[in-house]
């Protein structure tokens, strides 16, 4: 007589527990409430991994300025520092030391007069760094006006209408009037002549961008500074410049070293930059530096007793991981001046090649070609646009079908009638990838030509970069 074997459910479960999420999940995962029960880690990993497949391929994202590739060794260092709180300088003194080294190295790169004792900080991104620069200018302006016995209730700041949205946030958050130089004709950025029309004794500073996100052009720091020098001679009003170097501050020192835009220009009191753009670090890390200590008001510096030590803090954000700062230091050591020069020059070479080839396709006219930062944009030729059955919004949609994100958008006020497409060339976008993009653009043009009844779009998705 055979004994009936009793199954051990736990033993069976240990053997049959699926390693792939779809085998174990018999119903939809909760999306708006906490699940009642825990789930195996590999199941959750596969669920989220599969969901993220729906995201675009970051290497084909030609809209973003943000770094999409780093070396495996940098990734390893970052993973080792996820748990280190950047703000806890007493507990993690070596991470704090690395941050200080990065500040000094950047001060040297940007020709600070006191780079060995540089005044600066890392930030979560360039937006925080920009706001710190703006706050310092407001505080200094307010102190100056108080000493002169003048009112301090109507500060303004002068910038181009093409500035990144963080500056509009700054003005709203800190109650400052934004005076914008509007686009006009073929000029889409700030220039000295137009900036000078907007300044007065209530101007806390002028923002000059080293690499406009709209078209990739540098704004003329030295030209604006010279105009403000003359203005001071005539009026006695001293107006500082803050350079928004989000992208160009990591480009110009390496491939346009003779261009005077940084602390070599005496009127430049502060600079912000994005380490996670052409600083070549994954998001998000930014940097804010001042010419010297007197341009960072002591009133903005906090002495905090935190986790065992006295800590100087002048950032807006508090707790954040130290891994991005460590990754920035890795790049500084790994690449050095020559490495950054070669990387940025390679990006510009691809940008110049690709812009030239796009100009040869027929319907497109270049507005910029990538000769400042490796970013360029184009429009439809006027005579072509009048008879075309597609717009650049349609071209963007067609390229998205092939995985490319090549944004189409209107230019700043007062040129919102002009729609352009833009490409940002970053490390990892090679000549081969440029050829693939050109092939897909040619195929898109052939498709539009074969569809005479196609109805063109007049607007499309918004890109905020």
C-alpha positions in Angstrom: 0.0 0.0 0.0 1.4 3.3 -1.1 1.4 6.2 1.4 -0.1 9.4 0.1 2.6 12.0 0.1 1.6 15.3 1.6 2.8 18.4 -0.3 4.9 20.9 1.6 3.5 24.2 0.3 6.5 26.2 1.5 8.9 23.8 -0.3 6.9 24.0 -3.5 6.8 27.8 -3.3 10.5 28.0 -2.8 11.0 26.0 -6.0 8.3 27.6 -8.2 8.5 31.2 -7.1 8.9 32.9 -10.5 11.8 35.2 -11.0 10.0 37.3 -13.6 7.4 39.7 -12.5 4.6 38.9 -15.0 4.6 35.3 -13.8 3.9 36.2 -10.2 1.6 39.2 -10.5 -1.9 38.0 -11.3 -3.5 41.5 -11.1 -2.5 45.1 -11.7 -0.1 46.7 -9.3 -1.5 49.5 -7.1 -0.7 52.9 -8.5 -2.3 55.3 -6.1 -2.2 53.5 -2.7 0.2 51.4 -0.8 -0.1 47.6 -1.5 -1.3 45.6 1.5 1.5 43.1 1.2 5.2 43.1 0.5 6.6 41.8 -2.8 9.8 40.0 -3.6 12.6 42.4 -4.6 13.3 40.8 -8.0 9.6 41.0 -8.8 9.4 44.7 -8.0 12.6 45.3 -10.0 11.2 43.7 -13.1 7.9 45.5 -12.8 9.5 48.9 -12.6 12.2 48.0 -15.1 9.6 47.0 -17.7 7.6 50.1 -17.1 10.6 52.3 -17.7 11.1 50.8 -21.1 8.4 53.2 -22.2 10.7 56.1 -21.6 12.8 57.3 -24.5 16.4 56.2 -25.1 18.4 58.9 -23.4 21.2 58.6 -25.9 18.8 59.7 -28.6 17.5 62.6 -26.6 18.9 65.6 -28.5 16.6 68.0 -26.6 18.3 67.7 -23.2 21.5 69.4 -22.2 21.9 66.9 -19.3 24.6 64.2 -19.4 23.4 60.8 -20.5 26.6 58.8 -20.3 29.4 58.3 -17.7 32.2 55.7 -17.4 31.5 52.6 -15.3 34.1 53.6 -12.7 32.3 56.9 -12.2 29.0 55.0 -11.8 30.7 52.8 -9.2 31.9 55.7 -7.2 28.5 57.3 -7.3 26.9 54.1 -6.0 29.3 54.0 -3.1 28.3 57.6 -2.1 24.5 57.4 -2.3 24.2 57.2 1.4 26.5 60.1 2.2 24.7 63.3 3.2 26.6 66.1 1.5 25.5 68.6 4.1 27.0 66.6 7.0 30.6 67.8 6.6 31.6 66.7 10.1 30.6 63.1 9.5 32.0 63.0 5.9 35.0 65.3 6.0 36.6 63.8 2.9 33.6 64.4 0.8 33.6 68.0 2.0 37.2 68.2 1.2 36.5 67.0 -2.4 33.8 69.6 -2.7 36.3 72.3 -1.7 38.8 71.0 -4.2 36.3 71.2 -7.0 35.4 74.8 -6.0 39.1 75.7 -6.1 39.6 74.0 -9.4 36.7 75.8 -11.0 37.9 79.1 -9.6 41.2 78.5 -11.3 39.5 77.4 -14.5 37.4 80.6 -14.5 40.3 82.9 -13.6 39.3 83.9 -10.1 41.7 86.3 -8.5 41.8 84.2 -5.3 41.2 80.7 -6.5 43.3 79.2 -3.7 40.7 80.4 -1.2 37.8 80.5 -3.6 34.3 81.3 -2.4 31.8 78.9 -3.8 29.6 75.8 -3.3 28.1 72.8 -5.0 24.4 72.9 -5.5 21.7 70.4 -6.6 21.7 72.0 -10.0 22.4 75.1 -11.9 19.0 76.6 -11.0 19.9 76.6 -7.3 23.3 78.0 -8.2 21.7 80.8 -10.3 19.4 81.7 -7.4 22.3 82.0 -5.0 24.1 84.4 -7.4 20.9 86.4 -7.7 20.3 86.5 -4.0 23.8 87.8 -3.4 23.3 90.6 -5.9 20.0 91.6 -4.3 21.5 91.6 -0.8 24.5 93.7 -1.9 22.3 96.1 -3.8 20.0 96.5 -0.8 22.9 97.2 1.6 24.2 99.8 -0.9 20.8 101.5 -1.1 20.3 101.6 2.6 23.7 103.2 3.1 22.7 105.9 0.6 19.4 106.4 2.4 17.4 105.3 -0.6 14.4 103.0 -0.9 14.9 99.3 -1.4 11.4 98.2 -2.3 11.7 98.1 -6.1 14.7 96.0 -7.2 14.9 94.9 -10.8 17.2 92.6 -12.8 18.0 92.8 -16.5 18.2 89.7 -18.6 17.2 88.4 -22.1 13.8 87.0 -22.8 15.7 83.8 -23.7 16.8 83.1 -20.1 16.1 79.7 -18.6 13.0 79.5 -16.5 15.0 79.4 -13.2 15.6 83.2 -13.5 11.8 83.8 -13.9 11.3 81.7 -10.8 14.0 83.7 -9.0 12.3 87.0 -9.8 8.9 85.7 -8.6 10.3 84.0 -5.4 12.3 87.0 -4.3 10.0 89.8 -5.5 12.2 91.3 -8.2 11.0 93.0 -11.3 12.3 91.1 -14.4 13.3 93.5 -17.2 13.7 91.5 -20.3 15.5 92.3 -23.5 13.1 91.0 -26.2 14.1 89.2 -29.3 14.1 91.4 -32.4 14.6 90.4 -36.1 17.5 87.9 -36.2 18.7 88.7 -32.6 17.3 86.3 -30.1 19.6 87.1 -27.1 20.6 90.1 -24.9 23.1 92.6 -26.2 24.8 95.6 -24.6 22.7 98.3 -26.4 19.4 96.9 -25.4 20.5 95.9 -21.8 21.6 99.5 -21.2 18.1 100.8 -22.0 16.7 98.9 -19.1 19.2 99.5 -16.2 18.9 102.1 -13.5 19.9 102.6 -9.8 17.4 99.9 -8.8 19.1 97.2 -11.0 20.6 94.6 -8.8 22.6 93.1 -11.7 22.6 92.0 -15.4 22.4 88.3 -16.3 24.5 87.3 -19.3 24.2 83.8 -20.6 27.1 81.7 -21.8 25.1 79.5 -24.1 21.5 80.4 -24.7 19.2 77.3 -24.6 17.2 78.8 -27.5 19.9 78.8 -30.1 23.3 77.9 -28.5 24.8 81.4 -28.8 27.0 83.1 -26.2 25.8 86.4 -25.0 28.6 89.1 -25.1 29.8 89.4 -21.5 32.7 91.7 -22.3 30.6 93.9 -24.5 27.9 94.3 -21.8 30.6 94.9 -19.1 32.2 97.7 -21.3 28.8 99.3 -21.7 28.2 99.2 -17.9 31.7 100.7 -17.3 30.7 103.6 -19.5 27.3 103.9 -17.8 29.0 104.0 -14.3 31.4 106.8 -15.5 28.4 108.8 -16.6 26.0 108.1 -13.8 28.1 106.8 -10.8 25.8 103.7 -10.7 27.8 100.5 -10.4 25.9 97.5 -11.7 27.4 93.9 -11.5 27.2 91.1 -13.9 26.3 87.5 -13.1 27.2 85.0 -15.7 24.8 82.1 -16.2 27.4 79.6 -17.5 25.1 76.6 -17.2 26.6 75.1 -20.4 29.3 77.4 -21.7 31.3 77.6 -18.5 32.4 74.1 -19.2 32.9 74.7 -22.9 34.6 78.1 -23.4 37.7 77.4 -21.1 38.6 74.4 -23.2 37.8 75.2 -26.8 37.6 79.0 -26.8 40.2 79.9 -24.1 40.8 83.4 -25.4 37.2 84.5 -25.0 36.9 86.8 -22.1 33.7 86.0 -20.2 34.7 84.9 -16.7 36.4 86.6 -13.7 38.9 88.2 -16.2 36.1 90.7 -16.7 36.2 92.8 -13.5 32.4 93.5 -13.5 31.6 89.7 -13.3 31.0 89.1 -9.6 29.5 85.5 -9.8 29.2 82.6 -12.1 26.9 79.5 -12.0 27.4 76.3 -14.0 25.8 72.9 -14.4 28.1 70.0 -13.6 25.5 67.8 -15.0 25.5 69.4 -18.5 28.9 69.9 -20.1 30.6 69.2 -16.8 29.8 65.6 -17.9 28.2 64.4 -14.6 24.8 62.6 -14.3 22.1 64.9 -12.8 22.1 66.7 -10.6 25.0 68.9 -9.6 25.6 72.6 -10.1 28.2 75.1 -9.0 28.1 78.7 -7.8 31.3 80.8 -7.4 31.9 84.4 -6.5 34.8 86.6 -7.4 35.8 87.0 -3.8 34.2 86.9 -0.3 33.0 90.5 -0.4 30.5 89.6 -3.1 28.9 86.9 -1.0 27.1 88.8 1.8 27.8 87.5 5.2 24.1 87.7 5.9 23.5 84.8 3.5 26.1 82.6 5.2 24.8 80.3 8.0 26.8 78.7 10.8 25.0 75.5 11.7 25.8 73.1 14.5 24.8 69.8 13.0 25.7 66.3 13.9 28.7 67.2 15.9 30.3 70.2 14.2 30.1 73.8 13.2 29.2 74.0 9.5 29.2 76.9 7.1 26.2 76.7 4.8 25.0 79.1 2.1 23.0 76.8 -0.2 19.2 76.7 -0.5 18.9 72.9 -0.3 20.1 71.1 2.7 20.4 67.3 2.7 21.5 65.7 -0.6 23.8 62.8 -1.6 27.5 63.5 -2.1 27.7 61.2 -5.1 27.4 63.9 -7.8 30.2 66.0 -6.2 32.4 62.9 -6.1 31.6 62.1 -9.7 32.5 65.7 -10.7 35.9 65.3 -9.0 36.3 62.0 -10.8 35.9 63.8 -14.1 38.3 66.5 -13.2 41.0 64.0 -12.3 40.2 61.6 -15.1 40.0 64.0 -17.9 42.1 67.0 -16.9 42.4 70.0 -19.2 43.4 67.9 -22.2 40.6 65.4 -21.8 37.8 68.0 -21.4 39.3 69.8 -24.4 39.1 66.7 -26.5 35.6 65.8 -25.4 34.2 69.3 -26.0 36.0 69.7 -29.3 34.6 66.3 -30.5 31.1 67.5 -29.6 31.6 70.7 -31.5 33.1 68.9 -34.5 29.9 66.7 -34.7 27.7 69.8 -34.2 29.4 71.6 -37.1 29.3 68.6 -39.3 25.6 67.8 -38.6 24.4 71.4 -38.9 26.2 71.6 -42.3 24.6 68.5 -43.5 21.1 69.5 -42.3 21.5 72.8 -44.2 22.2 70.7 -47.4 18.9 68.8 -47.1 17.0 71.6 -48.8 14.1 72.8 -46.7 16.1 74.1 -43.8 18.0 77.3 -43.0 20.4 77.4 -40.1 20.1 80.0 -37.5 23.2 78.9 -35.6 25.7 76.1 -36.5 27.2 75.0 -33.1 30.3 77.2 -33.2 29.7 78.6 -29.7 28.4 75.7 -27.5 27.8 72.5 -29.5 24.1 73.4 -29.9 22.4 74.6 -33.1 19.0 75.3 -34.5 17.3 75.8 -37.8 14.0 77.0 -39.4 12.1 76.1 -42.5 13.2 78.4 -45.4 10.6 81.1 -45.9 9.8 80.2 -49.5 9.6 76.5 -48.6 7.4 77.1 -45.5 4.8 78.9 -47.6 4.1 75.9 -49.8 5.1 73.0 -47.5 2.6 70.4 -46.2 4.6 69.9 -43.0 6.0 72.1 -40.2 8.9 71.5 -37.9 6.5 70.2 -35.3 5.6 67.4 -37.8 9.3 66.7 -38.4 9.8 66.4 -34.6 6.9 63.9 -34.4 8.3 61.9 -37.4 11.8 61.7 -35.8 10.2 60.6 -32.5 8.9 57.6 -34.3 12.5 56.6 -34.7 13.4 57.3 -31.1 14.9 60.8 -31.7 13.9 63.7 -29.5 14.6 66.8 -31.6 12.4 69.6 -30.2 10.5 72.1 -32.2 9.5 75.3 -30.4 8.8 79.0 -30.9 11.6 81.5 -30.3 11.3 84.1 -27.4 9.0 87.1 -27.4 8.8 89.1 -29.7 9.7 86.4 -32.3 7.3 83.7 -31.3 6.2 83.7 -34.9 9.4 81.8 -35.7 9.5 78.1 -35.0 12.8 76.3 -34.9 14.3 72.8 -34.3 17.3 72.4 -32.1 20.0 69.7 -31.6 22.2 69.5 -28.5 25.4 67.5 -29.2 26.8 65.9 -26.0 29.4 63.2 -25.3 28.1 59.9 -26.6 26.5 61.4 -29.7 29.0 60.3 -32.4 29.5 60.9 -36.1 27.8 57.5 -36.7 24.7 58.6 -34.7 24.7 61.9 -36.6 24.6 59.9 -39.8 21.7 57.8 -38.5 19.8 61.0 -37.6 20.4 62.4 -41.1 19.2 59.2 -42.7 16.0 59.4 -40.7 15.5 63.1 -41.6 15.9 62.2 -45.3 13.3 59.4 -44.9 11.0 61.8 -43.1 11.3 64.4 -45.9 10.5 61.6 -48.5 7.5 60.6 -46.5 6.1 64.1 -46.3 6.6 64.4 -50.1 4.7 61.2 -50.7 1.7 62.5 -48.6 0.4 65.6 -50.4 -2.8 65.5 -48.3 -1.0 65.6 -45.0 -2.3 68.3 -42.7 0.5 70.2 -41.0 0.5 70.9 -37.2 0.8 74.4 -35.9 2.0 73.5 -32.4 3.6 70.7 -30.6 5.0 69.4 -27.3 6.9 71.9 -25.1 10.5 71.3 -24.2 12.0 73.0 -21.1 15.7 72.8 -21.3 
